[in-house]
Amino acid sequence: IILKRLSFSLTSHFCSYPFDVLKSTRQMSMSAEPPPSMLTIALEKVRGGYSSAAKYFFSGLGTALVRAFPVSAVVFVVCKCWYIYFINEVLGSTQL
């Protein structure tokens, strides 16, 4: 179960990371009038070449994936503790 959740977490980080890069880029360029849309930023990077676009979108992915391990562990422990509390205290059952 833990490995399955970890693989889902890594997959979600991998898929959502380019959107985080676009969001951060847009937030940094909010002083421009009008601020560029996320689609405009993405198209500019892709038109610059596939290898440079891949490097732009995935340059910090390694640290994000490393962060996924402890985050997944914390979420698992919190959910498991809440589940045990809910079963024992709220429902009054001592069977697990």
C-alpha positions in Angstrom: 0.0 0.0 0.0 2.8 2.4 0.9 4.6 1.8 -2.4 1.4 2.3 -4.4 0.7 5.6 -2.7 4.3 6.7 -3.2 4.1 5.9 -6.9 0.9 7.9 -7.2 2.5 10.8 -5.4 5.6 10.7 -7.6 3.4 10.5 -10.7 1.3 13.5 -9.6 4.4 15.5 -8.8 5.8 14.7 -12.2 2.7 15.6 -14.1 1.9 18.8 -12.2 5.5 20.2 -12.0 5.4 22.0 -15.4 2.2 23.8 -14.3 3.9 24.9 -11.1 6.8 26.3 -13.3 4.3 28.2 -15.5 2.5 29.5 -12.4 5.7 30.7 -10.9 6.9 32.3 -14.1 3.6 34.2 -14.5 3.7 35.4 -10.9 7.2 36.8 -11.4 6.0 38.7 -14.5 2.9 40.2 -13.0 4.4 43.6 -13.2 4.0 43.6 -17.0 1.0 45.2 -18.5 -1.0 43.0 -19.3 0.6 40.0 -17.6 1.2 37.1 -20.0 -1.1 34.1 -19.9 0.2 30.7 -19.0 -0.5 29.5 -22.5 1.6 32.4 -23.9 4.5 31.5 -21.6 4.3 27.8 -22.5 4.2 28.5 -26.3 7.2 30.8 -26.0 9.2 28.2 -24.3 8.2 25.4 -26.7 8.9 27.5 -29.8 12.5 28.0 -28.4 13.2 24.4 -29.0 12.1 21.1 -27.5 15.3 20.4 -25.5 15.4 23.9 -24.0 11.6 23.6 -23.2 12.1 20.3 -21.5 15.0 21.7 -19.5 12.9 24.8 -18.6 9.9 22.8 -17.4 11.7 19.9 -15.6 14.9 21.5 -14.3 14.0 21.3 -10.6 12.0 18.1 -10.8 14.6 16.0 -8.9 14.2 18.0 -5.7 10.4 18.0 -6.0 10.4 14.2 -6.3 12.8 13.8 -3.4 10.3 16.0 -1.4 7.5 13.6 -2.4 8.9 10.8 -0.2 8.6 12.5 3.2 5.3 14.1 2.2 3.8 10.8 1.3 5.1 9.3 4.5 3.5 12.0 6.6 0.2 11.8 4.8 0.2 8.0 5.3 0.9 8.3 9.0 -1.7 11.0 9.6 -4.3 9.1 7.7 -3.5 5.8 9.5 -3.6 7.5 12.9 -6.8 9.3 12.1 -8.3 6.0 11.0 -7.3 4.2 14.2 -8.7 7.1 16.3 -11.9 7.1 14.3 -12.5 3.4 14.7 -11.6 3.2 18.3 -12.9 6.5 19.8 -15.8 7.6 17.5 -17.2 4.2 16.6 -16.3 2.5 19.9 -14.8 -0.5 18.2 -11.6 -2.2 19.5 -11.2 -4.5 16.5 -8.7 -3.6 13.8 
